[in-house]
């Protein structure tokens, strides 16, 4: 998952990038296998770039969206983590590696609840081999085909005091299907413990998802494959909402961003219906809470 919690940061080992101490916080296919997702002193997330064209494509997308004055590109800026340029590190073999620097969406959250949802029935780009296509089509079949999304992982604080942490990975996501998909949000929003708060959180996520849907109903600049929507909220703020009923504070504790751009391709003037289907399914799912 593309996000760092305070707890993981404190437990991380230390390393150097551009002279700054970083906490090693988990793997993400780095070109340097000893490296991982990291956070620097400024609190920015440094994501290890993937090898070859995929890594170059992701950096190019961030730069294009951040720096372009073209509305068709700049419009995505609202929907992605803030991009703060690229940091570089020399590996032991002399190779220079680039790390896109992004905002940490959980920086001010004391009990961040995170869910990574990969969007699309099709999760491979036009350059995929037949073997890759077959592997991807077979994975997460219980949700990809009927809903147009898959769930690689989640981490959530649950219970009356939100002091129990539940973490689920790819194996859990592969068990989801039409019959049990309702269990996903029951867990992520802790519905059994705080049903009213879960309803309010769902409304906020629906509002954000509808903005994403509106974008993809007209944008014809990019097609996104194997890209995710990252859902984040602070369980501590959710717990306090029971007492304060302050919807604005709760709203500030919720974030929804697009992440993972190694498979972004030019759209050739066509809308990304592969992405639209997944977002529509998520809206329907949250509306049922």
Phi and psi in degrees as GROMACS dihedral restraints (atoms count N, CA, C in turn):
[ dihedral_restraints ]
;  ai    aj    ak    al  type     phi  dphi    fc
    3     4     5     6     1   -89.7    20    10
    4     5     6     7     1    43.8    20    10
    6     7     8     9     1  -151.6    20    10
    7     8     9    10     1   154.1    20    10
    9    10    11    12     1  -123.0    20    10
   10    11    12    13     1   126.7    20    10
   12    13    14    15     1   -91.7    20    10
   13    14    15    16     1   158.1    20    10
   15    16    17    18     1   -59.0    20    10
   16    17    18    19     1   -39.0    20    10
   18    19    20    21     1   -63.7    20    10
   19    20    21    22     1   -42.8    20    10
   21    22    23    24     1   -66.5    20    10
   22    23    24    25     1   -36.9    20    10
   24    25    26    27     1   -62.3    20    10
   25    26    27    28     1   -43.8    20    10
   27    28    29    30     1   -65.3    20    10
   28    29    30    31     1   -31.9    20    10
   30    31    32    33     1   -86.6    20    10
   31    32    33    34     1    -7.5    20    10
   33    34    35    36     1   -71.6    20    10
   34    35    36    37     1   159.1    20    10
   36    37    38    39     1   -84.3    20    10
   37    38    39    40     1   168.7    20    10
   39    40    41    42     1  -108.5    20    10
   40    41    42    43     1   148.6    20    10
   42    43    44    45     1  -150.9    20    10
   43    44    45    46     1   177.8    20    10
   45    46    47    48     1  -118.6    20    10
   46    47    48    49     1   132.1    20    10
   48    49    50    51     1  -139.5    20    10
   49    50    51    52     1   122.8    20    10
   51    52    53    54     1    52.2    20    10
   52    53    54    55     1    35.3    20    10
   54    55    56    57     1    80.2    20    10
   55    56    57    58     1     1.7    20    10
   57    58    59    60     1  -105.0    20    10
   58    59    60    61     1   144.9    20    10
   60    61    62    63     1   -75.8    20    10
   61    62    63    64     1   134.0    20    10
   63    64    65    66     1  -127.3    20    10
   64    65    66    67     1   149.0    20    10
   66    67    68    69     1   -93.6    20    10
   67    68    69    70     1   129.7    20    10
   69    70    71    72     1   -81.5    20    10
   70    71    72    73     1   122.4    20    10
   72    73    74    75     1  -127.7    20    10
   73    74    75    76     1    12.5    20    10
   75    76    77    78     1   138.5    20    10
   76    77    78    79     1   154.1    20    10
   78    79    80    81     1   -87.5    20    10
   79    80    81    82     1   151.3    20    10
   81    82    83    84     1  -153.6    20    10
   82    83    84    85     1    51.5    20    10
   84    85    86    87     1    62.5    20    10
   85    86    87    88     1    38.8    20    10
   87    88    89    90     1   -66.0    20    10
   88    89    90    91     1   151.6    20    10
   90    91    92    93     1   -64.4    20    10
   91    92    93    94     1   -31.5    20    10
   93    94    95    96     1   -99.1    20    10
   94    95    96    97     1   105.1    20    10
   96    97    98    99     1   -64.9    20    10
   97    98    99   100     1   -14.8    20    10
   99   100   101   102     1   -83.1    20    10
  100   101   102   103     1    -7.3    20    10
  102   103   104   105     1   -98.1    20    10
  103   104   105   106     1   169.0    20    10
  105   106   107   108     1  -158.6    20    10
  106   107   108   109     1   179.9    20    10
  108   109   110   111     1   -57.6    20    10
  109   110   111   112     1   133.6    20    10
  111   112   113   114     1  -137.8    20    10
  112   113   114   115     1   166.0    20    10
  114   115   116   117     1  -129.6    20    10
  115   116   117   118     1   132.8    20    10
  117   118   119   120     1   -93.9    20    10
  118   119   120   121     1  -177.3    20    10
  120   121   122   123     1   -63.5    20    10
  121   122   123   124     1   -25.6    20    10
  123   124   125   126     1   -81.8    20    10
  124   125   126   127     1    -1.8    20    10
  126   127   128   129     1    84.6    20    10
  127   128   129   130     1    13.2    20    10
  129   130   131   132     1   -89.3    20    10
  130   131   132   133     1   143.1    20    10
  132   133   134   135     1   -82.1    20    10
  133   134   135   136     1   130.0    20    10
  135   136   137   138     1  -109.2    20    10
  136   137   138   139     1   114.7    20    10
  138   139   140   141     1   -97.8    20    10
  139   140   141   142     1   122.3    20    10
  141   142   143   144     1   -59.4    20    10
  142   143   144   145     1   128.8    20    10
  144   145   146   147     1   -80.3    20    10
  145   146   147   148     1   144.9    20    10
  147   148   149   150     1   -74.0    20    10
  148   149   150   151     1   158.7    20    10
  150   151   152   153     1   -71.3    20    10
  151   152   153   154     1   150.9    20    10
  153   154   155   156     1    68.4    20    10
  154   155   156   157     1  -146.9    20    10
  156   157   158   159     1   -62.3    20    10
  157   158   159   160     1   -31.7    20    10
  159   160   161   162     1   -64.0    20    10
  160   161   162   163     1   -45.6    20    10
  162   163   164   165     1   -65.5    20    10
  163   164   165   166     1   -41.8    20    10
  165   166   167   168     1   -62.2    20    10
  166   167   168   169     1   -39.0    20    10
  168   169   170   171     1   -65.1    20    10
  169   170   171   172     1   -38.9    20    10
  171   172   173   174     1   -67.0    20    10
  172   173   174   175     1   -44.4    20    10
  174   175   176   177     1   -62.8    20    10
  175   176   177   178     1   -42.7    20    10
  177   178   179   180     1   -61.8    20    10
  178   179   180   181     1   -38.7    20    10
  180   181   182   183     1   -64.3    20    10
  181   182   183   184     1   -47.5    20    10
  183   184   185   186     1   -57.9    20    10
  184   185   186   187     1   -45.8    20    10
  186   187   188   189     1   -65.4    20    10
  187   188   189   190     1   -42.1    20    10
  189   190   191   192     1   -63.0    20    10
  190   191   192   193     1   -45.9    20    10
  192   193   194   195     1   -67.4    20    10
  193   194   195   196     1   -40.4    20    10
  195   196   197   198     1   -73.9    20    10
  196   197   198   199     1   -39.0    20    10
  198   199   200   201     1  -100.2    20    10
  199   200   201   202     1   -16.3    20    10
  201   202   203   204     1   -75.6    20    10
  202   203   204   205     1   142.2    20    10
  204   205   206   207     1   -93.8    20    10
  205   206   207   208     1    -4.1    20    10
  207   208   209   210     1   -72.8    20    10
  208   209   210   211     1   120.3    20    10
  210   211   212   213     1   -57.3    20    10
  211   212   213   214     1   -36.1    20    10
  213   214   215   216     1   -62.9    20    10
  214   215   216   217     1   -22.6    20    10
  216   217   218   219     1  -100.3    20    10
  217   218   219   220     1   -45.2    20    10
  219   220   221   222     1   -62.3    20    10
  220   221   222   223     1   -24.1    20    10
  222   223   224   225     1   -60.7    20    10
  223   224   225   226     1   -23.7    20    10
  225   226   227   228     1   -76.1    20    10
  226   227   228   229     1   -14.5    20    10
  228   229   230   231     1   -57.4    20    10
  229   230   231   232     1   -36.5    20    10
  231   232   233   234     1   -64.9    20    10
  232   233   234   235     1   -23.8    20    10
  234   235   236   237     1  -104.0    20    10
  235   236   237   238     1     0.4    20    10
  237   238   239   240     1  -121.9    20    10
  238   239   240   241     1   158.9    20    10
  240   241   242   243     1   -59.2    20    10
  241   242   243   244     1   145.8    20    10
  243   244   245   246     1   -59.0    20    10
  244   245   246   247     1   132.9    20    10
  246   247   248   249     1   -99.4    20    10
  247   248   249   250     1   130.5    20    10
  249   250   251   252     1  -119.2    20    10
  250   251   252   253     1    33.7    20    10
  252   253   254   255     1    88.4    20    10
  253   254   255   256     1  -166.5    20    10
  255   256   257   258     1  -123.8    20    10
  256   257   258   259     1   130.6    20    10
  258   259   260   261     1   -98.8    20    10
  259   260   261   262     1   151.0    20    10
  261   262   263   264     1  -124.1    20    10
  262   263   264   265     1   144.8    20    10
  264   265   266   267     1  -138.4    20    10
  265   266   267   268     1   139.3    20    10
  267   268   269   270     1   -92.3    20    10
  268   269   270   271     1   123.8    20    10
  270   271   272   273     1   -78.5    20    10
  271   272   273   274     1   172.6    20    10
  273   274   275   276     1   -60.8    20    10
  274   275   276   277     1   -30.1    20    10
  276   277   278   279     1   -86.8    20    10
  277   278   279   280     1     5.3    20    10
  279   280   281   282     1    93.2    20    10
  280   281   282   283     1    -7.5    20    10
  282   283   284   285     1   -69.2    20    10
  283   284   285   286     1   136.7    20    10
  285   286   287   288     1   -91.8    20    10
  286   287   288   289     1   130.3    20    10
  288   289   290   291     1  -117.0    20    10
  289   290   291   292     1   137.4    20    10
  291   292   293   294     1   -99.7    20    10
  292   293   294   295     1   142.0    20    10
  294   295   296   297     1  -123.9    20    10
  295   296   297   298     1   110.0    20    10
  297   298   299   300     1   -60.8    20    10
  298   299   300   301     1   134.3    20    10
  300   301   302   303     1  -103.9    20    10
  301   302   303   304     1   125.4    20    10
  303   304   305   306     1  -129.7    20    10
  304   305   306   307     1   161.0    20    10
  306   307   308   309     1   -66.2    20    10
  307   308   309   310     1   149.3    20    10
  309   310   311   312     1   -92.8    20    10
  310   311   312   313     1   109.6    20    10
  312   313   314   315     1   -69.5    20    10
  313   314   315   316     1   -11.9    20    10
  315   316   317   318     1  -110.2    20    10
  316   317   318   319     1    15.0    20    10
  318   319   320   321     1   -53.8    20    10
  319   320   321   322     1   -41.9    20    10
  321   322   323   324     1  -101.7    20    10
  322   323   324   325     1    12.1    20    10
  324   325   326   327     1   -97.1    20    10
  325   326   327   328     1   132.0    20    10
  327   328   329   330     1   -86.0    20    10
  328   329   330   331     1   -29.0    20    10
  330   331   332   333     1  -135.9    20    10
  331   332   333   334     1    70.7    20    10
  333   334   335   336     1   -67.6    20    10
  334   335   336   337     1   134.5    20    10
  336   337   338   339     1  -111.3    20    10
  337   338   339   340     1   122.9    20    10
  339   340   341   342     1  -125.7    20    10
  340   341   342   343     1   136.0    20    10
  342   343   344   345     1  -138.2    20    10
  343   344   345   346     1   125.3    20    10
  345   346   347   348     1  -100.8    20    10
  346   347   348   349     1   116.5    20    10
  348   349   350   351     1  -119.3    20    10
  349   350   351   352     1   113.6    20    10
  351   352   353   354     1   -81.6    20    10
  352   353   354   355     1   127.6    20    10
  354   355   356   357     1   -94.7    20    10
  355   356   357   358     1   137.6    20    10
  357   358   359   360     1   119.6    20    10
  358   359   360   361     1   138.7    20    10
  360   361   362   363     1   -71.0    20    10
  361   362   363   364     1   -37.4    20    10
  363   364   365   366     1  -101.1    20    10
  364   365   366   367     1   120.1    20    10
  366   367   368   369     1  -119.4    20    10
  367   368   369   370     1    33.6    20    10
  369   370   371   372     1  -140.6    20    10
  370   371   372   373     1   148.2    20    10
  372   373   374   375     1   -84.5    20    10
  373   374   375   376     1   178.6    20    10
  375   376   377   378     1   -62.5    20    10
  376   377   378   379     1   -17.7    20    10
  378   379   380   381     1   -91.2    20    10
  379   380   381   382     1     2.7    20    10
  381   382   383   384     1   -69.1    20    10
  382   383   384   385     1   143.8    20    10
  384   385   386   387     1   -76.1    20    10
  385   386   387   388     1   165.1    20    10
  387   388   389   390     1   -61.1    20    10
  388   389   390   391     1   -36.9    20    10
  390   391   392   393     1   -63.7    20    10
  391   392   393   394     1   -44.5    20    10
  393   394   395   396     1   -62.3    20    10
  394   395   396   397     1   -42.6    20    10
  396   397   398   399     1   -58.8    20    10
  397   398   399   400     1   -47.2    20    10
  399   400   401   402     1   -63.3    20    10
  400   401   402   403     1   -42.2    20    10
  402   403   404   405     1   -62.8    20    10
  403   404   405   406     1   -45.7    20    10
  405   406   407   408     1   -68.0    20    10
  406   407   408   409     1   -39.8    20    10
  408   409   410   411     1   -64.3    20    10
  409   410   411   412     1   -31.1    20    10
  411   412   413   414     1   -82.7    20    10
  412   413   414   415     1   -20.4    20    10
  414   415   416   417     1   -81.9    20    10
  415   416   417   418     1   143.5    20    10
  417   418   419   420     1    52.9    20    10
  418   419   420   421     1    38.1    20    10
  420   421   422   423     1   -61.3    20    10
  421   422   423   424     1   -27.2    20    10
  423   424   425   426     1   -66.2    20    10
  424   425   426   427     1   -24.2    20    10
  426   427   428   429     1  -118.7    20    10
  427   428   429   430     1   -29.2    20    10
  429   430   431   432     1   -59.9    20    10
  430   431   432   433     1   -51.0    20    10
  432   433   434   435     1   -70.7    20    10
  433   434   435   436     1   -49.4    20    10
  435   436   437   438     1   -76.0    20    10
  436   437   438   439     1   -30.3    20    10
  438   439   440   441     1  -115.5    20    10
  439   440   441   442     1   -21.5    20    10
  441   442   443   444     1    78.2    20    10
  442   443   444   445     1    27.6    20    10
  444   445   446   447     1  -154.7    20    10
  445   446   447   448     1   166.3    20    10
  447   448   449   450     1  -140.9    20    10
  448   449   450   451     1   162.2    20    10
  450   451   452   453     1  -122.6    20    10
  451   452   453   454     1    96.6    20    10
  453   454   455   456     1   -70.8    20    10
  454   455   456   457     1   -25.0    20    10
  456   457   458   459     1   179.1    20    10
  457   458   459   460     1   162.1    20    10
  459   460   461   462     1  -155.6    20    10
  460   461   462   463     1   156.9    20    10
  462   463   464   465     1  -141.5    20    10
  463   464   465   466     1   126.2    20    10
  465   466   467   468     1  -143.4    20    10
  466   467   468   469     1   142.4    20    10
  468   469   470   471     1   -93.5    20    10
  469   470   471   472     1   125.5    20    10
  471   472   473   474     1  -130.0    20    10
  472   473   474   475     1   174.0    20    10
  474   475   476   477     1   100.7    20    10
  475   476   477   478     1   170.7    20    10
  477   478   479   480     1   -59.1    20    10
  478   479   480   481     1   -37.4    20    10
  480   481   482   483     1  -106.0    20    10
  481   482   483   484     1     7.9    20    10
  483   484   485   486     1    55.5    20    10
  484   485   486   487     1    37.7    20    10
  486   487   488   489     1  -105.2    20    10
  487   488   489   490     1     6.0    20    10
  489   490   491   492     1  -109.2    20    10
  490   491   492   493     1   129.3    20    10
  492   493   494   495     1  -107.1    20    10
  493   494   495   496     1   127.7    20    10
  495   496   497   498     1  -112.1    20    10
  496   497   498   499     1   127.8    20    10
  498   499   500   501     1  -123.1    20    10
  499   500   501   502     1   131.6    20    10
  501   502   503   504     1  -128.2    20    10
  502   503   504   505     1   141.7    20    10
  504   505   506   507     1  -115.1    20    10
  505   506   507   508     1  -155.4    20    10
  507   508   509   510     1   -60.8    20    10
  508   509   510   511     1   -35.3    20    10
  510   511   512   513     1   -61.6    20    10
  511   512   513   514     1   -38.8    20    10
  513   514   515   516     1   -64.8    20    10
  514   515   516   517     1   -44.9    20    10
  516   517   518   519     1   -58.7    20    10
  517   518   519   520     1   -32.4    20    10
  519   520   521   522     1   -74.2    20    10
  520   521   522   523     1   -15.8    20    10
  522   523   524   525     1   -86.8    20    10
  523   524   525   526     1   -11.2    20    10
  525   526   527   528     1   -76.1    20    10
  526   527   528   529     1   142.7    20    10
  528   529   530   531     1  -156.3    20    10
  529   530   531   532     1  -172.9    20    10
  531   532   533   534     1   -58.2    20    10
  532   533   534   535     1   -36.8    20    10
  534   535   536   537     1   -74.5    20    10
  535   536   537   538     1   -30.6    20    10
  537   538   539   540     1  -119.7    20    10
  538   539   540   541     1     8.9    20    10
  540   541   542   543     1   -60.1    20    10
  541   542   543   544     1   -26.4    20    10
  543   544   545   546     1   -62.2    20    10
  544   545   546   547     1   -24.8    20    10
  546   547   548   549     1   -67.5    20    10
  547   548   549   550     1   -24.3    20    10
  549   550   551   552     1   -60.0    20    10
  550   551   552   553     1   -53.3    20    10
  552   553   554   555     1   -78.0    20    10
  553   554   555   556     1   -25.1    20    10
  555   556   557   558     1   -59.0    20    10
  556   557   558   559     1   -39.5    20    10
  558   559   560   561     1   -76.9    20    10
  559   560   561   562     1   -51.5    20    10
  561   562   563   564     1   -63.8    20    10
  562   563   564   565     1   -37.2    20    10
  564   565   566   567     1   -95.7    20    10
  565   566   567   568     1     0.8    20    10
  567   568   569   570     1    53.1    20    10
  568   569   570   571     1    49.6    20    10
  570   571   572   573     1   -61.1    20    10
  571   572   573   574     1   -39.2    20    10
  573   574   575   576     1   -63.9    20    10
  574   575   576   577     1   -31.4    20    10
  576   577   578   579     1   -88.4    20    10
  577   578   579   580     1   -37.7    20    10
  579   580   581   582     1  -139.4    20    10
  580   581   582   583     1    74.4    20    10
  582   583   584   585     1   -61.8    20    10
  583   584   585   586     1   -36.6    20    10
  585   586   587   588     1   -69.5    20    10
  586   587   588   589     1   -40.7    20    10
  588   589   590   591     1   -65.0    20    10
  589   590   591   592     1   -40.3    20    10
  591   592   593   594     1   -59.6    20    10
  592   593   594   595     1   -38.8    20    10
  594   595   596   597     1   -63.9    20    10
  595   596   597   598     1   -41.8    20    10
  597   598   599   600     1   -67.4    20    10
  598   599   600   601     1   -41.4    20    10
  600   601   602   603     1   -62.0    20    10
  601   602   603   604     1   -41.0    20    10
  603   604   605   606     1   -61.8    20    10
  604   605   606   607     1   -41.5    20    10
  606   607   608   609     1   -60.6    20    10
  607   608   609   610     1   -41.6    20    10
  609   610   611   612     1   -65.8    20    10
  610   611   612   613     1   -45.2    20    10
  612   613   614   615     1   -63.8    20    10
  613   614   615   616     1   -37.0    20    10
  615   616   617   618     1   -62.9    20    10
  616   617   618   619     1   -42.2    20    10
  618   619   620   621     1   -58.3    20    10
  619   620   621   622     1   -44.2    20    10
  621   622   623   624     1   -69.9    20    10
  622   623   624   625     1   -39.7    20    10
  624   625   626   627     1   -64.4    20    10
  625   626   627   628     1   -36.2    20    10
  627   628   629   630     1   -66.1    20    10
  628   629   630   631     1   -31.9    20    10
  630   631   632   633     1   -66.9    20    10
  631   632   633   634     1   -41.9    20    10
  633   634   635   636     1   -62.9    20    10
  634   635   636   637     1   -44.3    20    10
  636   637   638   639     1   -61.2    20    10
  637   638   639   640     1   -43.7    20    10
  639   640   641   642     1   -59.1    20    10
  640   641   642   643     1   -41.3    20    10
  642   643   644   645     1   -59.7    20    10
  643   644   645   646     1   -47.1    20    10
  645   646   647   648     1   -78.7    20    10
  646   647   648   649     1   -12.0    20    10
  648   649   650   651     1   -76.9    20    10
  649   650   651   652     1   -16.1    20    10
  651   652   653   654     1  -126.3    20    10
  652   653   654   655     1   -21.6    20    10
  654   655   656   657     1   -72.3    20    10
  655   656   657   658     1   131.8    20    10
  657   658   659   660     1  -127.2    20    10
  658   659   660   661     1    28.3    20    10
  660   661   662   663     1   -91.7    20    10
  661   662   663   664     1   -43.9    20    10
  663   664   665   666     1  -129.5    20    10
  664   665   666   667     1   152.7    20    10
  666   667   668   669     1  -116.1    20    10
  667   668   669   670     1   136.2    20    10
  669   670   671   672     1  -112.4    20    10
  670   671   672   673     1   124.3    20    10
  672   673   674   675     1  -120.0    20    10
  673   674   675   676     1   138.0    20    10
  675   676   677   678     1    58.7    20    10
  676   677   678   679     1    27.0    20    10
  678   679   680   681     1   -95.6    20    10
  679   680   681   682     1   151.2    20    10
  681   682   683   684     1  -118.0    20    10
  682   683   684   685     1   158.7    20    10
  684   685   686   687     1  -102.9    20    10
  685   686   687   688     1   128.3    20    10
  687   688   689   690     1  -103.3    20    10
  688   689   690   691     1   115.8    20    10
  690   691   692   693     1   -95.7    20    10
  691   692   693   694     1   129.5    20    10
  693   694   695   696     1  -140.0    20    10
  694   695   696   697     1   136.7    20    10
  696   697   698   699     1  -149.1    20    10
  697   698   699   700     1   160.2    20    10
  699   700   701   702     1   -97.8    20    10
  700   701   702   703     1   114.3    20    10
  702   703   704   705     1   -63.2    20    10
  703   704   705   706     1   -29.2    20    10
  705   706   707   708     1   -64.8    20    10
  706   707   708   709     1   -43.8    20    10
  708   709   710   711     1   -66.5    20    10
  709   710   711   712     1   -37.6    20    10
  711   712   713   714     1   -63.1    20    10
  712   713   714   715     1   -39.5    20    10
  714   715   716   717     1   -66.1    20    10
  715   716   717   718     1   -39.8    20    10
  717   718   719   720     1   -69.6    20    10
  718   719   720   721     1   -24.0    20    10
  720   721   722   723     1   -61.0    20    10
  721   722   723   724     1   -29.5    20    10
  723   724   725   726     1   -57.9    20    10
  724   725   726   727     1   -31.1    20    10
  726   727   728   729     1   -95.6    20    10
  727   728   729   730     1   -44.5    20    10
  729   730   731   732     1   -82.9    20    10
  730   731   732   733     1   -32.9    20    10
  732   733   734   735     1    57.2    20    10
  733   734   735   736     1    25.4    20    10
  735   736   737   738     1   -89.8    20    10
  736   737   738   739     1   100.7    20    10
  738   739   740   741     1   -67.9    20    10
  739   740   741   742     1   -28.0    20    10
  741   742   743   744     1   -67.7    20    10
  742   743   744   745     1   -40.2    20    10
  744   745   746   747     1   -65.0    20    10
  745   746   747   748     1   -41.7    20    10
  747   748   749   750     1   -62.9    20    10
  748   749   750   751     1   -40.5    20    10
  750   751   752   753     1   -60.5    20    10
  751   752   753   754     1   -38.4    20    10
  753   754   755   756     1   -70.2    20    10
  754   755   756   757     1   -15.9    20    10
  756   757   758   759     1   -94.1    20    10
  757   758   759   760     1     9.6    20    10
  759   760   761   762     1  -119.0    20    10
  760   761   762   763     1   138.0    20    10
  762   763   764   765     1  -142.2    20    10
  763   764   765   766     1   140.3    20    10
  765   766   767   768     1  -135.7    20    10
  766   767   768   769     1   118.1    20    10
  768   769   770   771     1  -135.7    20    10
  769   770   771   772     1   150.2    20    10
  771   772   773   774     1   -80.3    20    10
  772   773   774   775     1   139.5    20    10
  774   775   776   777     1  -140.2    20    10
  775   776   777   778     1   167.9    20    10
  777   778   779   780     1    68.8    20    10
  778   779   780   781     1    99.4    20    10
  780   781   782   783     1  -126.3    20    10
  781   782   783   784     1    32.1    20    10
  783   784   785   786     1   -76.3    20    10
  784   785   786   787     1   -14.0    20    10
  786   787   788   789     1  -127.9    20    10
  787   788   789   790     1    53.0    20    10
  789   790   791   792     1  -100.5    20    10
  790   791   792   793     1   128.2    20    10
  792   793   794   795     1  -127.6    20    10
  793   794   795   796     1   154.0    20    10
  795   796   797   798     1   -62.0    20    10
  796   797   798   799     1   141.5    20    10
  798   799   800   801     1   -90.6    20    10
  799   800   801   802     1   -14.0    20    10
  801   802   803   804     1    57.4    20    10
  802   803   804   805     1    37.5    20    10
  804   805   806   807     1    80.6    20    10
  805   806   807   808     1     8.9    20    10
  807   808   809   810     1  -113.4    20    10
  808   809   810   811     1   143.8    20    10
  810   811   812   813     1   -71.2    20    10
  811   812   813   814     1   156.4    20    10
  813   814   815   816     1   -92.3    20    10
  814   815   816   817     1    81.6    20    10
  816   817   818   819     1   -68.6    20    10
  817   818   819   820     1   -24.9    20    10
  819   820   821   822     1   -61.0    20    10
  820   821   822   823     1   -39.6    20    10
  822   823   824   825     1   -77.6    20    10
  823   824   825   826     1   -39.8    20    10
  825   826   827   828     1   -57.0    20    10
  826   827   828   829     1   -43.5    20    10
  828   829   830   831     1   -59.1    20    10
  829   830   831   832     1   -44.4    20    10
  831   832   833   834     1   -64.7    20    10
  832   833   834   835     1   -40.9    20    10
  834   835   836   837     1   -67.9    20    10
  835   836   837   838     1   -41.7    20    10
  837   838   839   840     1   -60.9    20    10
  838   839   840   841     1   -40.3    20    10
  840   841   842   843     1   -65.0    20    10
  841   842   843   844     1   -40.0    20    10
  843   844   845   846     1   -65.9    20    10
  844   845   846   847     1   -40.6    20    10
  846   847   848   849     1   -59.2    20    10
  847   848   849   850     1   -46.5    20    10
  849   850   851   852     1   -61.4    20    10
  850   851   852   853     1   -39.5    20    10
  852   853   854   855     1   -65.8    20    10
  853   854   855   856     1   -47.0    20    10
  855   856   857   858     1   -67.2    20    10
  856   857   858   859     1   -33.4    20    10
  858   859   860   861     1   -67.1    20    10
  859   860   861   862     1   -20.6    20    10
  861   862   863   864     1   -80.2    20    10
  862   863   864   865     1   -11.8    20    10
